[in-house]
Amino acid sequence: MNLLKELPLRDEEVAPVDNSPIKELALMSDEDVAAPDLFEMPAPLPYPVAAVDVEETRDGFPVLPARPGAQALHWVGRDDAVISPSYTRSYPFVMDHGKGSEVWDIDGDRYLDFTAGVAVLATGHTHPAIVKAIQQQAEKFIHMAGTDFYMAQPVELAERLIGHAPGTFSKRVFFTNSGTESIEAAMKLARWHTRRPVLVSFFGAFHGRTYGSMSLSNSKALHRTGFQPLLAGIQQVPYPYHYRCPLGGNHAEADCGLACVEYIEKVTFKYQVSPSEVAAFIIEPIQGEGGYVVPPSSFYPALRALADKYDIPLVVDEIQSGMGRTGKMFAIEHWGVTPDVICLAKGIASGVPLGAVIAREDLMTWPSGAHANTFGGNPLAVAAALATLDLLETELIANAAAMGAYIMPRIKEWEQRYSFVGNVRGIGLMIGAELVEDKQTKEYAGELRDAIVDQCFKRGLLLLGAGKSVIRFCPPLVITKDELDEGLSILEAVMDEFEAQRHGGTSVVGS
Ligand SMILES: Cc1ncc(COP(=O)(O)O)c(C=O)c1O
């Protein structure tokens, strides 16, 4: 994507400054844009960092500055020349700084952040307690390799995570650097412990992009295309996505979860793989990238019972749904089910890279040297995680529950208000609105979703999609009612526009 070619510059801002580098970049072809000399970085363009002044209105909507501004375009152009094209940027937001649920781009324009850096910033941007914890730790030491030396900080964090994990049995923790690494560790642990080869994952799952986690995942064929062959010994089974039954059935919601578990036992275990060869079920309690899919209440108790029947460890991937996002520390707690292994990352350290695997002690019995890493349990990340836990425990888990309960009725009402909102679901501050072309056929409205997300960006609200046509809401857990109201009002104004367009009304969208 070369956004320089696609996006107009802001005339009024470009005029007074020497913008020749931008114009030159804009006129270059892809081939011409050689890697810039990184040792002579041009200074950022001298635009004032000012609050947006909203004076005029058009059809009741504020007329905001065209976004992105010229500095953003400048950096998007340079990014386009040197950064891997495999990234999936939805729109050209170039971060400058953030505070809580607000962020400012490099042109000084303010946005509300309903993405939390993809469900990572549990405590919001630059929470003073997190910044202080990182600073204090940085002054003491930054790294010492927990795999070879002892450190107090990871021990303290492990003890506190274990204290939060469901189940009264003893547990142990392995620290990682990311979500995918937590999943890889859990896959290895399950195979090592059971000495069984097969890992069972679910349709629509997303567990990461390294070979093991990618092999478990199947939320998008693109993630696998060109990367075959994948890891052997993976079996995929239906996930109870009630709005779009993976079994092609028409079960009542109460039966939907049971139907999927029954399928695993009666079909998968009978025709495809013997349960005696299954090392683990690996599952997202609420599917994230697959579209914020919430299983019905019957599902997890039945899956737990099936796992117990065949002595199969239950591994939950709480990388997106964990750390208080759903109004409980771990989403699986909403079903009252105790997993054997919990995989964590994202929100655990408020944006400093860290992951963790919490496992039953009698399962995490691999010997010294069987698995390790260099950076896992990095003290800066652990300091941020300890401060994150303090905030989650004292206020933020409760705030996630309260704010989720506050916005859910308003978002749910969209199913009636908009012809293209097919299904709204979620718990706490993990909410998805699935858009469809037609409520009867449920044809995915992916292009419409992308257009709505893009319009929201232009009006100062950062959103992300999930699945084929879901708008996802995963704001920082510090978000306030006023901020939620402000963001939802922007989104509703945009969706009203698209609704009017559908009915032949005039629209500012696309103008
Ligand atoms: C549920 C889940 N598991 C695993 C991952 C992979 O995490 P990471 O990108 O840190 O490797 C993600 C990332 O989006 C996720 O949502």
The ligand as a Gaussian input file, in Angstrom:
#p B3LYP/6-31G(d) Opt

LIG

0 1
 C       -5.776000     -14.903000      21.493000
 C       -4.404000     -14.589000      20.972000
 N       -3.430000     -15.507000      21.085000
 C       -2.191000     -15.259000      20.651000
 C       -1.878000     -14.069000      20.038000
 C       -0.475000     -13.832000      19.547000
 O        0.143000     -12.875000      20.344000
 P        1.440000     -12.123000      19.839000
 O        1.036000     -11.236000      18.720000
 O        1.931000     -11.379000      21.053000
 O        2.404000     -13.172000      19.405000
 C       -2.859000     -13.099000      19.878000
 C       -2.558000     -11.835000      19.194000
 O       -3.411000     -11.127000      18.728000
 C       -4.159000     -13.363000      20.358000
 O       -5.155000     -12.473000      20.235000

